[in-house]
Amino acid sequence: MFTEEHGTQSCETTGARNTKPITKLVKRKRRYVGDLNTSDFSSPTKAKKNFKFLKEMVLRQRKKIKSLHNTVRRLKARISTLNDLLKLLKEKFNMSDSSESVIKVL
């Protein structure tokens, strides 16, 4: 008679009880490049699948880096534009340093 108890399988024979753990195959989720190891490239199909994963990861990272560089460039341009506007206002209206600092805070 076989019964299943909390992840172990037991076989009852003449009062003796043999237990052996049930092993499940756990499919690892590969989210980062560091999650891969040499066994993931042991067969040609695994190697092809994991190499494709690596290529896609690199392309996603390049795209994200490019997007972040553009964001930084736009923000730097905006800051320089606002500083130029502040200088123009200071010259045109003869603003004092204290009023300039108040505007900068805003």
N, C-alpha and C positions, 0 to 999 in steps of 0.2 A: 504494500500500500504506500503510495507516494502522497505526501502532503507538502504544502508550500507555506513556510512560516517566515515572515519578515526578511525576504531576500535570500533565504537558504532553503534547500531542498533536502528533506530527510527521508530515509528509507528505513522502515521498521521491519526487522526480521528477528524473530525469536528473542525479543527483549533487547537486542543490541541496536543502538541507534547510530547510524552513519550520517554525518552532515557534510555537505560540500557547498561552497558558495556558488551562487549563480552569477556568472559574469555577463555583463551586457557590453556590447560594442558601443562606445561613446563616440559620436561623430563630432570631432573638434571643429569649432568655428574659427576660421582663419580670417582675422580682421586686420592684423598688422603684419608687416614683413617679418618682425621678430618672432611671430608665432610659428613660422616654418622652420623645419630642421632637415637634416640630410635624408631622413627616411621618407620625406615627402617627395623626394626626387628619385626614389629607388626604381620605379618602373617608368617606361616611356609615357604611358597615359597619365600617371600622376605628375610627371615632370612637365608635360605639356599643359595640363590644367593649372598647375601652380605657377608656371612661367607666365601663362596668360593672366593670372591673378596679379602677379608682380608688375606686368606691363600696364595693366589697367590702374593699379595703385599709383604708379609713377605718373601716368597721364593725369589722373585726378589731382595729384599733388601739384604738378606743374600748372594746371589750370587754376587751382586755388591760389598759388603763389602769384601768378600773373594778375589775378583779380585783386589780391591784397596790395600788390605794388601800385595798381591803378588807383585804388582807394587812397593810399598814402599820397600819391602824386596830386590827386584832386584836393585833398585836405590841405596839403602844403600850399597849393595855389590859392586856396580860399583864405588861408591865414595871411599870406602875403598881400592879397587883395584888401583884406580888412585892415591890415597895418598901413597900407598905402592910403586908404580912405581916412584913417585916423590922422595920419600926417597932414593930409589935405585939409581936414576940418580944423586942425590945430593952427595951420598957417592962415587959413581964410578967416577964422573967427578969433584969432589971437587967444586961444585957450591956454589956461594955466596948466601946470603939471598935475595939480590935484584933480582938475576936471578930466584931464586925459586919463588918469589912473581910474577914475570912477567909470568912465566909458569902457575901459579895458576889462574891468570886472564884469560889466554887463555882457 
